[in-house]
Amino acid sequence: MTDTVGILFCGGEGTRMRPLTYYMQKVMMPIGEDQVPILEYVLKHFRKHDIKDIILLVNYKKEQIQGYFGDGEKLGMNLIYVPDKPGLMGTGTALLNAQEYIGERKMIIYYSDIITNVNFSEMVNYHINHGKWATILASKGWKIRVGTAEVDTSNKVKKFVEKPQIPLLVNTGISILDPIVFNYLNEFDSSTSIDLSKDIFPKFVENEQMYAYIPDDVYWEDIGSIERYEKLDSKFITEVMRK
């Protein structure tokens, strides 16, 4: 996929994982049976689908990431680091900052505290075939992480349901964007913080330029909080990501 580049957001302070992230960048937290950084699993998954050009949007504790992965040669990849500009925040702002390195390539947008086994090759083909500007990875069968109570009109509890499955599609945060996104990002004032989900994606929807990719058997996990990190099944993570 020489015309596709991976864009990995790696700059967040990881406030939901404090106090651990006072000392470590969250994407460097060890997971799996081999206890390697989250980001290493992510990068190897991109490489498995022949996406070897990766741009890492970095900020907080970026030295830890660069010191561990370097230029990516050991992984057989090409890694470029683009630090956030001081004072500006937002996913759109960070992406715009990397425009010169992206050029006219399609982008897989990825938040690096997520683990998934999605088939990037199939997702990119789906994106190309429908010919729109954007594709999001949506997941069905999502279960609420807490138990719920069903009540009648008088609020009498009728039954409890433990971690029910919701009948909605969940936006995983993973997407594919065409470079036309920069036309929209450049419309904003240079001192403005831009968010992809709030400021850009609604414009794509208005123009009927966004599709959802909904595979049946995809695994994904947002592990950006202490609670979720502590509940990870190391053996399961390793087995899923090695397939």
C-alpha positions, -999 to +999 in steps of 0.1 A: +000+000+000+025+025-011-002+052-015-013+048+021+003+061+053-004+053+089-011+084+111-007+075+148-018+099+175+008+094+203+009+128+220-017+127+248-008+129+284-029+099+293-047+115+323-070+085+326-040+063+333-024+084+360-004+080+381+013+055+357+016+081+330+033+106+352+064+084+344+056+068+311+039+078+278+007+058+277+015+042+243+046+028+259+027+009+286+036-029+284+009-053+274+006-090+263+025-120+274+058-105+261+051-072+278+061-049+249+047-014+245+011-010+232+026+010+203+048-020+193+017-042+188+001-014+168+031-009+145+035-046+139-002-048+129+003-021+103+034-038+090+014-071+087-008-053+062+022-039+043+018-003+056+053+005+065+053+043+063+041+057+096+039+092+109+037+095+147+021+127+160+039+132+193+041+156+222+041+144+258+072+122+267+080+119+230+116+110+238+105+077+252+089+067+219+118+079+198+143+063+221+127+029+218+116+028+182+141+051+165+136+054+127+117+021+126+145+002+108+145-026+134+108-032+126+113-029+088+094+003+088+099+040+081+089+061+111+086+099+111+079+119+142+060+152+141+058+171+174+027+191+182+031+229+179+032+246+214-001+258+227-023+242+200-044+211+207-068+190+187-065+160+164-072+181+134-045+205+144-020+177+149-028+162+115-025+196+097+009+200+112+020+168+094+006+178+060+040+182+043+049+146+052+016+131+040+013+147+006-014+132-015-015+098+002-046+083+019-043+081+057-052+055+082-060+076+113-053+056+145-053+065+182-024+045+197-041+034+229-064+012+209-056-024+200-074-040+171-070-069+147-090-052+119-078-062+084-064-029+071-060-043+036-097-051+033-106-018+049-085+002+025-100-017-005-135-010+008-126+027+011-112+028-024-142+010-039-169+033-024-149+063-036-158+087-008-135+110+012-137+090+045-144+056+060-148+049+097-143+016+114-176+008+132-182-021+156-214-039+164-221-061+194-206-036+219-214-044+255-219-018+282-192-023+308-217-021+337-248-039+347-282-023+340-316-023+357-350-025+339-379-008+356-416-003+350-436+030+348-436+032+386-398+027+388-402-008+403-372-029+393-382-058+371-348-073+364-311-068+361-291-072+330-254-077+333-233-058+307-260-058+280-251-055+243-263-022+228-282-022+195-260+006+180-229+008+160-199+021+179-173+045+163-139+029+172-119+061+164-101+044+135-107+059+101-093+063+066-092+098+051-084+111+016-060+141+014-090+164+006-093+167+044-065+193+043-087+216+022-111+217+052-084+219+078-067+248+061-100+268+062-095+273+100-075+301+115-039+290+122-043+298+159-074+276+162-075+241+178-093+217+154-109+184+163-115+159+135-146+144+151-163+177+160-151+200+132-143+180+101-163+147+101-197+165+103-188+184+071-180+151+054-214+137+065-231+168+052-215+163+019-224+125+019-187+116+018-184+092+047-190+055+048-187+030+077-167-003+074-185-029+096-167-062+098-183-091+116-155-104+137-132-075+144-117-072+179-108-038+193-101-025+227-096+010+240-071+006+268-066+043+276-077+040+313-063+024+344-094+002+348-092-012+313-055-016+314-057-036+346-084-059+332-065-068+300-060-105+294-024-107+283-027-142+268-058-132+248-041-100+235-011-119+223-031-146+206-054-121+188-027-099+176-005-127+163-031-141+140 
